Structure formats: C-alpha cells, structure tokens
Amino acid sequence: MHTVVMTKGVPDFREGQVSFDEDGHLERGKTPTVMNPNDKHALRAAFQTKVRNGGHISLMSMGPPGYKEVLQEGMRDVYADDLYLLSDREMGAADTWATAMTVATGLQNLDEQPDLVFAGFKTADGETGHTGPQTCWCLDWPIITHVLSLDIDEDAGTVRAKRLVDGDISEIETVEAPMPCFIVADPEFEPTYRKASHRLNHKDLREETQQRAEEYEDHLTVWDHEDLNLDPDYIGLDGSPTIVSGVDPIPKAPSEREATMIEADEREGLEPVLDELTPYAAGD
C-alpha cells in the first residue's frame, strides 16, 4: 500500500495580523504558518491504513520553502515516511485550480503510483474545499468525500467507507470504490484499532516517526516546476482563473485584561483576591 496525504500551510491566526501584498495576495513567506488543522484528520486516516494494512505514507505540499517546517510538523505530530515539497516562484499565488494541476503532476511524478490519496476537508484560510476534488479530477480517479471510517480490501483492490450524505451528520451511507482513489476525511473521522496487534503497531510507528522527524530533511524531496516539466503559463498566478477583488485584514485582538502580580508570601495582596474568589468556590 502506498498512500499520499495532501497538506497545506495556513496562517497562524494566533499571531494576529497576516501580511498581504498590494494585489491582495497573502505573503506566505512573511506570515507565521502552521499545518492546516483539517489535514491532520486526513493524516490520521492514512496512518490507520498504515497500521492496519502496512505500506508507505508520503506527505505532499505545495508552497514556499518555509513549508518544510509544515511537513516536519505533519511527520512529527501524526505520521509520514517521507515528504515532498513542490516549490518555486512560478508556483506562487496559485488558486485552487493551478494548485490542483501542480499537485496532480507531483503525484504522477512519484516512483510508485499511490493506492490512496487523502485530502483534508477544507483549509482554514480559503475554506473552499476545492483542491482535493480538483486534483482528483485531473487524475480521473474516483473520490469519496465526508469520510467517517474506512476499510481496505487489498485483494479486491477496493476501499469501503462510511460517509456523511451531503455533510449531514444525521444521514450516513456506505460506499465502495476501486483503488486508486481519493479520500476526503471529514472532521468527524475517528481512527479505530480493533486488534491488540494494531494498537501495538500504532505505538511502535509513532515512536519511529517522531525520531525520524528530528532529521526530516533527510526524508524530504523538493521539486520545482522544471523538475515536474510544468509550463509556467498554466501554474501559479498566470494559470489561476480566480481574481481576488479584495481582502479584509485580520487584526490582532486587543488585550482587554489587566493583571496584578502578587507574590505568594504577600498576605496583604492575597487577602482581597481570596475574598473575591471564595464565593465562586462555594458555588455562589
């Protein structure tokens, strides 16, 4: 089994103000970045497949050189055997369509065709949910979205999944598709390890990948548009049909709390604090 997980770096909104250029494009190189939270659900789904069925997990992203740390985060916090970064200036400012074409080419450039490609539900910045399905469309593979759980039948070459119907938590259906296949993991996805051997394997693999993440660059491959034989006219900003009409900056929330520092041995300072908190401790 060879599985690939698509991931993306998103602005770390905890850091407050993000940086945009004069054309309204996010300046990712100047903005603190973290791994998209929904992509971790996809990684956990891929990790379940590795624990149960064995094989190899690759983590792939497109973005600036700083995304190396995003890939390291995915390797350390969830799981990955190796990492792929598609990166150069020609790929910059891409919309979801130009990104999908680039990532699809990256998938085709792997030494081994993946059996499954996992994608997150949507990103925390764009929130379109387009890139996974559009990449799948480029490859003409089947896709299962809103996946809650899945099982692999390697002999039959199929994946069987339970999924939400139109994202409705009250209606669930079971579907089956041939591999290779795209899987979009829903945020409600929960990995399950029914056998003791699975749980032991899970523990061993987690320890192994955390050690590997310390030297993640030894497991990292970086491809630019020339490595992938991509025409610059069809990728990045030039290949993006989306036009940004405007953006609303995200300001850093002002601090509204005031704090008074009190040393533990300052009885006079502690007494009013205790007087104020005692009613809450009594349940008043």
N, C-alpha and C positions, 0 to 999 in steps of 0.2 A: 504493500500500500504506500502510495506517495500522495500526501496531502499538502496543499499550499493554503496559507492564510493571507488574505489581503489586509493591510493595515494602513493607517494614515496618522500623521501627526496633526493635532489640533491645538489652537491657542490655549494656554493655561490661564483660564479666566480668573483664577485666584490671584494672578499677578496684576489684575486691573487693566489699564489701558493697553490695547494692542495697536500695532503700527500698520498704517495703510499708506500707499503711495498716492501721488496726485491723481491717478486714474481710478482710485478706489480699490486697487488690488492689495490684498493682505501681504505685508512684507514679512514672510515667514522667517527669514534669517534674522530679523530684529525683534521677533516676538517669542517669548518663552513658550515652549512646546512640550506637550505630553502625548502619550498614545491615546487615540480615540477610545473612550470607555466602552462603547458597544463592540469594538473589535476584540475585546477581551472575552466576550461571550463566544465569538467565533473561534478564538484560540482554545478555549476550554472544550468546545465541541470537537475540535481537531485532536486535542490531547486525549479525549475519551476514545476516539478512534485509534490513536496510537496505543493506548493502554490495552484496549480490548483486542485489536487486530494486528498490532505491530506496525512496522513500516517506518516512514520517514516524514518529518514535518519541516516544510520550508516556510519562512515568513518573508513576505514581499511588500515593499512600499515604493512609492514614487515621491520624490521631494528633494529638498536641498541637502547638502552634506550633513547638516545638524540632525537629520532623521536617523543617522546611525545610532544615536542615543535612544531614539524611539524604538528602534529594532532591538537594541540591547534590553530595554525595558520589557519588551514582549518575550524575549528569551529568558530573562531572569524571573519575571513575575508569573508567567504562565508556562510556556514551553516552546522551544523550537530547536531543531537540529542544525539548521543553517539559515542564513539571512541573505536577502537580495535587495539592493537599493538601486532604483532607476533614477539617475540624477545627472542633469547638466542644465545650463541656462536655456537651451532650446525647449526644455520641457516646462519651463516656468510659466506661471499664471494660467495653467490649463483649467478648463472647465471639466465637468464630469465626462463629457464625450471624448475629448482629447486625452484625458487620463485613462479612460477605458481602453482606447486603442493602444496606448503605450503599454499598459499593464498586460493586455491580451498578447501583445508581441513578446513581452518579457516571459509570459507563461509558455509561449511556443518556443522560446529560446532555451528552455531548461533541457538538460540532458535526457531527462525521463519525463514523459507526459504524466501529469497528475491524474490520479483517480478521482480525487475530490478537491474542489476549491471552495474555501469557506470565506464568507464576507460578513461584515458587521451589518446590523440593521440600518443604521444611518450614522452620519458623523455629527459631532457636537457643534461644528461651525456651519456647514452648509445645510445639513438636515434634509437633503434631497432623497437619499436612499437610492440614487441612480447608478453609482459606479459599479457595484457588483452585478446587477442585471445587465447593464450595458456591456460590461466586459464579457459576460456570458453570451450575449447576442453576437459579439464579434467572433466568438469561437463556435457558435451554433451548437451549444450543448443544452441539455435540459437543466432546469433550475427549480429548486424547491425553496420557497420563502417562508418566513414566520415559523421556523422550525423550533419545536419544543423538545423533541427527543429523536434519536435515530439509531438504526441498527444496520450493519453492513453484512451482506452475504457475498463473500469473496468468490465462492464457487459459481454463483449465478451472475456475478458482476452487477449487483443491484444494491441500491440503498433504499431503505424503508423508513419513512419519517412520519411523525405526528406533527401537524402544523395547525396554527390558528387560521380560521377561514376569514379572509379579509381583515385580519388583525383583531377579530372579535374573540375575546377571552372566553366567551360562553359557548363557542362552537369550535370543535376540533375535528379534523379529519385525518385519516391515514392514507398516505400516498406512497407510490413506489416508482423509482426511476432507474434507468440504466446508467452505469458509470462509463466515461467521465461525466461528472455532474457538478453543478454549483449548489451550494447550501448557504442560505442566508439565515443565520441564527437569530432567533427572537431574544429580546432581553429576558424573557421568562425561561429561557433554556437552562436546564439543570442537569449537569453530568450525573450519570449513575454508574456505580461499580458494584454489581451484584455479587461477584465472587470474591473470596478472600485473595485469590491469586491476582485479581485486578487491583485490589487495594494495596497489596504489597508491591506490585509493579508500579503503581502510581507513586508510591513513596520513593522508590529507588530512582525513577525517572526524574522526579522533581529535584532530588539531591544532585543528580548528574547534571541537569541543565543549569542549575544555579552555579555550579563550579565552572561550567563552560562559559557562562555569561561574563565571567571575570576577564576572559580573553576572547571576547566576542568578535573582535576584528579578524581573528584567525579563521573565523567561520563566515565572514562577510564577503560577498561579491558585489561590486559596483559596476553597473553598465550605463554608458551614456547613449545618446541617440545613434552614434556611429556604430557602436557595438551591436545595436539592435537593428541596424540598417533602416532607420526611420527617416522619412523625409520631413525636415523642419517645417515645411508648409502645412503639414497635417497634424502637428502636435503642438503642445504649448499654447501660447496666446494666439498664434497665427492659425492654429487648427481648431480654435474654440468658437463655436457659433454664439455662445452666450455673451451678452453685452451687459456689463454692470452699470446701471443707471445712477446708483448712489449707495452709500453705506452709512449706517448710524454708528458712530463710535461707541465703544463700551467703556464708560468711565469707571474708575476705581471708586468703590463705595467709600464715602467718608466715614471715619471713625466717630461714633457718637457716644462712646463710653469713656468715662473718666475713672481712673484708678488711683487709689491712695495706698502707698506702700507702708506696711506695718510689720515691724519685726516681731518675732514670736515672743520675745521677753518684754514687750511694751504693753503692760497691763492696761494703762490708761487708753491706749489706742485700740485695744481689742474689746474693751467693755461695750462701747457703742455698737460695734459690729455684732457681738453676741446678742445684745438687746434687740437688734433689728432682725436677726435670723431665727431667734428662739421661737417666735410664733409659727414660722413655716415648719420648723422641726416638729412642732406639736400638731401639725396638720390643720392649723387655722387658716 
